[in-house]
């Protein structure tokens, strides 16, 4: 019993540390200058880490964030705002760092390779498309470009950190909806057909009644299941509706198909629409809050946005206690990120409608406001 308590305390400590780390990670903010939005980074206390000078900016991952300047040059900054990697002009796009590697696209070859945290090319450009590494593997495949449109034509398989193709899928599979490995499983969706494989390439799930599946999250995967399968004729197909349920990594259905919409587990629970309202369920399907909400979003940074049945808009913690109430007239754009939450309010001045976007922390304090840096008169 004592050992179990110590393990539980260690787990809680790691969870709190993880949340604290997330809340201290700088987040992307924007300001408008010369009729163009520029990106920068701030912390949840309002400290500016990087001024709004970047044409594009990505969230931090593994301590680095991708930025692109007005001249089209990509690079990466650290959490102090210092630029530590500058990519060559020939690079047209970059991803995010996962497991110490990040994909990049070479403009001339229109192929994808990988760099390390020092910006050194580890895997030369050779794939038509490639995804982030996860569980030691990354999905790669072929692609064709038509003008400015890139058409993904086939998932070749999965490579390891050395670039070796360790799982060959073959281009008979489309990568439409294909996912990176999560919980040591990869989900491949192909036009109404679902295949789930392990890291050895073995097929774990291939069920004809599964219409679609999402990526695994915290060991569970949301699957859309055709009821009354098989649907052999037109009359029966009208009754062959789909419901969402959850399977585990062995392919066992652990939460029966019953939901109209899918959800993903985050911080141990999943916000899901029950048809009567939104509930936060655990991995057994139990409503852990014991009540329903009009709307609900996933937990992030230890809090989740909900709209109560009476219409009040709040953020709650894992006990269901209100942490912060959203001011009247504002709506919430997304979940908490880096301890900051974006809220929006529509205003009209002199007959002109505009949005007021504000970043607030978990105390409800305004940290950042999206506003004009300077006014540039049109036609002058």
N, C-alpha and C positions, 0 to 999 in steps of 0.2 A: 504493500500500500504506500509506504514512504517513497519507494522508487517511482511509483506511478505519479505521485504528487509532484516529485521533482521534475519528472518528464513533462507534466502538464505545465508547471511553472516555467520551465525552459521554453516550451512551445509558445506560451503567452508572451514571454519576454522577447522571443524572436519576432512574433507578430507585431508587438508594439514597436519594436525597433524598425521593422519594415515599414510600418505606417509613418513613423517619425522620419525615416529616410525619404519616403515619398513626399511628405509634407515640406521637406527642406529642399526638394529638387526645383530648380528654376523652371518657370513655365513661359510659354510664348505669349507675348502681348503685341498689340499693333497700335500705330499712330498714323495719321494721314498727313502727308506733306507733299506739296506740289501736285495735288490731285492723285496721289498714289499712296497706297498703304505700304508701310515699312514695318518690319518685325524686329522685336527685341526680346529680352528675357528679364523677368523679375522674380523675386522670392515672395513667400506668403506674408512677409512683414513689409512689403513694398520696396525693399532694397533692389535697385536696378543692377542687374548683373551684366547686361549688354544693352547698349542703347539701340533704339529702333533705327537701324541703318541697313538691315538686310531685306533683300527682295523676297526671299523665301526663308523659312525657318521650320525645323522639325522638333518634336519633343526630345528630351534627353533620354538616352538609353546607354546604360553602362558608363555613365559619367561623361558622355560626349553627345553633342547635338549637331546635326547637319545644317549648314547655313549656305545661302547663295547670295552673292553680292549683285549690285545693279548691272555689273558687266557680264553676268552669267557664270562666274567662277564659283564652284562649290568648295566648301571647306568644312572643318569641324572645330567647335569651341569646347572648352572644358567648363566646369561648373563655376569657375571664376570669371568667365567671359573671355578668356584668352584663346585666340585662334591657334590651335596646335597642329592642324593639318590643312594644307592648301592643295587642292586637286588641280591637275593640268586642265587647260582650257578644253581639251579634247573630250573631257568627261561631261556627258549631257545629263546624267541623273545619278543619284546615290540613294542607298537605303538607310538602315539604322544598324548600329552595332549590336550584334547578338553573338555571344560566345567568343568575343574578341575579334570577330570578322564582320565586314560590311561589304555588300555588293555595290558595284558601280557599273555604269553603262558607258562604253567607249563610243563617241559620236561617229567616228570614221568607219569603224567596223560594224556598228550597231549590235555589238555583242556585250555580254555581261561577264565580269570577273569579280574578284574579291581583294580587299586590302586589309591590313592589320591595323592596330591602334596607332602605329607610327606613320601610317599612310603608305606603307610599302605594299606593292602588288604581290600578293601571295599566290593567287590563282589568276592566270592571264585570261582576258576576255575570250570566251569560247562557247557561251550558251546564249540562246535567243532570249530566254528569260530565266531568272533565278529568284528564289525567295530567301528570307532570313534563315539563319541556322537555328535549329531548335532540337534539343535532345541529341545533339551531335551530328545532325543531318540537315540537308537543305534540298528542297525540290528544285529541279532544273528541267528545262525543256527547249523546244524549238519555237521560233516565231517568224512571221513574215510581216514586212512593213509595206503598207499601201498609202503613199503620200504621208500624211501626218498621223495616220492610224496604224497601230501595231496590232496584228491579229495573232493571238496565241493559238497555235495549231496542235500542240501535243506535249503531254507530260512525259519526258524521257525516263525520269526516275529520281533517285536521291543520291547525293554525293556526301562524302565525309569531308573532314577539314583538309585532307590532302588533295581533294578534287577527284578522288576515285569514285566511280559510279558503283555504289555498293548494292543498290536496289534498282533493277531495271524494270520499268513499267511497260515501255514500248508505246509507240505513238498511236496505238489503237485506242488509248485512253485520251480523252480531252481533259484539260486541267481546269475546266470550268468549275469553280468552287473548290478546287483542291486546297488542302490545308497543309501547313507544316506539321511536323510531329509535335504532339502535346500528350503528356501522360504516356509517352512511348508508343503512341498510336498516330497514324495518319489517315485522314478521311479523304477519299477521292469520290467526287460526284460526277457522274456522266449521264446527262440527259435522263434523269429519272432512275438511275441505277447507282447504288451506293456500295462502295467497297472500302473496308477498313483493314489496314495492314499493320503488322508490328515492325520492329526495327530490323528484323531479318528478312522482311519482305513476304512473310507468311500472311495469308488471308485469314483474318479473324472473323470478319462479318461480310457476308454477301447474301442478302435476303431480298427476294424480288418484291416483297411488300413494303420495303423501305424506299420511300420516294426521294428523300433528301436527308442530309445530315450536316450538322455544324461541327466545328472543331471541338475536341475534348477540352473541358475546363474543369480543373480540380478532380480529374478522374472520371467524369461523366460526360456523355455526349448526347445532345438533343437530336432525336431522329423523328422525321415525319413518316408516320406509318399509315398505309392504306388499310382502312377497316374493311371487313367483309371480303378480304382477298381470297381467291382471285376474282377479278372483274372480267368475266368471260364474255359478256354480251353488253349491248348498249343499255338495256334496261337495268342490269345489275350495276353498271358503271356509275349510274346516277346515285346509287347508294354507297359507292365505294369512295367514301370521303377520307380525308387524311386528318389525323390527330398527332400532336407532338407528345412524345414521352422521352425517357432517358435510359440509356444503356451504360453498363460499366465497361472496363477495358477488356473483359472476357467476352463481351457481347451479350451479357445477360440483361434482360429488361428489368430495371430496378424501380422505375417509376412508370406505371402503365400509361399508354397513350390516352390523353384526356384533354389536352390543351389546344386551343385554337392558334396560339402563337408559341414561338420558341423562346427560350431564355438561356443564359449562361451563368454558371456558378462563379461567384466572386466572394472571397472572404467567408467561405463556408455556406453561403446561401444563394438562392436564385430568385430574382423577382419575376413572377410569372402571372399571366392573365388567366384566371380561373373561369372566366365567363361571367362571374358575379362581381368580380373585382380583382385587384392585384394582391397576391400573397407573397410572402417570403418563405420559401420552402427549404428544408434541409435535404440531405441526400437520401432520405427515406420518403420524401414527399410530404412530410408533416409541415403544417403552417406554424412556424416557430414564433411568430408575433401574436398568434391567436386572434387576429383581426384582418379585415380586408381594407384595401385602399382604392381610391378612385384611379390613381396612377402611381407607378413606382419605377425607379431606376436602380441599377445595380449598385452594390456597395463599392466604394472606393475611398481610400484614406480613412476608413473607419466610419464613414457616414453614407447615407443614401437619401436621395430626394424622393419625397412622396407627396401626393395630394390626398388629404383625408376626405372621407365621404362628405363632410360638411363644406368642402371647397378650400379649406386652409392649406397653404403650401409651406412645407417645412422640410428640414433635413433631420433624420433620426439616427440614433446610434444602434448598436446591435441588440440592445434591450428594448428598443422601440421608443425610447425617450427622445423627446424633441431637443435637438441641439441648437437649432437656429430656425427662425421663422423668416420666410421670404417677404420683403416689403410689398404692400399692396400695389397692384398694377404691373409688377415685374413677373417675367417668366424665366424659367431656368433652361439654359442652352444644353447643358450636359452634366456629367458627374464631376465630382471634385477631382482636381488634378494638382498635385504639388501643394495641397492645402488651400487652393483657390477655387472659387466657383464663379462662373460667368452668368450674370443675370441681365435681362433685357427689358426695356420699357419703350413702348411707342409713344412719341410725343408729336404734337402739331404746333408749329409756330408760324404765324403769318400765312396760314394756309398750306404750309409745306410740312409733310409728314417725315419724320426721321426716327431712328432708333437710338436710344441711350443705352450703351453697353458698359457694364461695370463689373469689375472683378472684386469679389469680397472674400474675406477669410472665414473660418469657421465660427468666428465671433460675430459675424455680420458686419464687420468693419470694411469700409471701402478702401481698397488697396490700389486700384488702377481704374482709370476711366478712359475709354476710347474717345479721343477728341482730335480736333484740328490742331496741328502744330502752327500753321499759319494759313491765312486766307489768300487764295490766288484768284483774282478777278478774271472771269471769262471774257475774252475778246479784247483784253488790254495788251 
